[in-house]
Amino acid sequence: MKVIDRERGDCCGTAPSTWHASSFPGHDDWSMLGAGGCGATAVHVDSTPVRFDAQIPGALLSTLTWRNARGRTRNLKYVVDGRLERSVSLQGFFRLTPESADALAGLVDGNP
């Protein structure tokens, strides 16, 4: 998921007039991100749809690398025998390294 901007646009709908009204009625699908409800702002994103028909090979899973805003890189923790046993290392705001992003794009495109 890539954040395109953080500004309220026409697609966000009208600003709420009461606390009962939806904060961003044009983005109900993204309400689970807490936009407007937990101090977050509305975001416009460009993303790849979530797919459940493709598995990430265990060999690739253990090589995926992320980089945070400070430039520190990390790999997934809790990968055992090619399986992710705990998802806690996926939590947070990190960006895939270009190499990992290319590897995943190849998998999604059908070119592992």
C-alpha positions in Angstrom: 0.0 0.0 0.0 1.4 3.4 -1.0 0.1 6.6 0.6 -0.6 9.1 -2.2 -1.6 12.0 0.0 -3.1 12.9 3.4 -5.4 15.8 2.4 -9.1 15.7 2.5 -10.5 15.6 -1.1 -13.9 15.7 -2.8 -13.9 11.9 -2.7 -13.8 11.9 1.1 -17.4 13.3 1.4 -18.5 16.1 3.5 -17.0 16.8 6.9 -19.2 15.5 9.7 -21.6 17.9 11.3 -22.1 15.9 14.4 -20.0 13.2 16.2 -22.5 10.6 15.1 -21.7 11.2 11.4 -19.0 9.2 9.6 -15.8 11.1 9.5 -15.0 10.2 5.9 -18.2 8.8 4.3 -16.5 8.4 0.9 -13.9 6.0 2.3 -16.0 3.6 4.4 -13.8 0.7 3.1 -10.8 2.2 4.9 -12.6 3.0 8.2 -10.8 0.1 9.9 -7.6 2.1 9.6 -9.1 4.6 12.1 -9.0 7.6 9.8 -10.4 10.5 11.8 -11.3 8.4 14.8 -7.9 7.9 16.4 -6.0 11.0 15.4 -5.2 9.7 12.0 -5.9 11.6 8.8 -7.7 10.5 5.7 -5.4 8.9 3.2 -5.6 8.1 -0.4 -3.8 5.0 -1.4 -2.7 3.0 -4.4 -2.4 -0.7 -3.5 -2.3 -4.2 -4.8 -5.5 -6.1 -4.0 -5.2 -8.7 -1.2 -5.0 -12.1 -2.8 -5.5 -15.5 -1.1 -4.8 -17.7 -4.1 -1.0 -17.3 -4.1 1.4 -18.6 -1.5 4.8 -17.1 -0.8 7.4 -19.8 -1.0 9.2 -20.4 2.2 12.6 -19.7 0.7 11.3 -16.2 -0.4 9.6 -15.6 2.9 12.8 -15.9 4.8 14.6 -13.4 2.5 12.0 -10.5 2.6 13.5 -7.4 4.0 11.9 -4.1 5.2 13.4 -0.7 5.9 12.0 1.8 8.4 12.1 5.6 8.1 15.4 5.7 9.9 17.0 3.4 7.3 17.2 0.4 9.5 16.5 -2.9 7.8 15.0 -6.1 9.2 13.7 -9.5 8.2 10.7 -11.4 9.4 11.0 -13.1 12.7 9.5 -16.4 13.6 10.0 -18.0 10.2 10.5 -21.7 10.9 10.9 -24.3 8.1 9.5 -21.8 5.5 6.4 -21.0 7.6 5.6 -17.8 9.4 4.6 -18.9 12.9 3.8 -15.5 14.3 2.7 -12.3 12.5 4.0 -9.8 15.1 7.0 -8.9 13.0 4.7 -7.7 10.2 3.2 -5.0 12.5 4.4 -1.5 12.1 5.2 1.0 9.3 8.0 -0.4 7.2 8.7 -0.2 3.5 9.9 -3.3 1.5 13.3 -2.9 0.1 13.4 -2.6 -3.7 14.7 -6.2 -4.0 11.9 -7.7 -1.8 9.3 -5.6 -3.6 10.5 -6.9 -7.0 10.5 -10.5 -5.7 6.9 -10.1 -4.5 5.8 -8.3 -7.7 7.2 -11.2 -9.7 5.2 -13.7 -7.6 2.0 -11.7 -8.0 2.6 -11.4 -11.8 3.2 -15.1 -12.0 7.0 -14.9 -12.5 8.5 -16.4 -9.4 
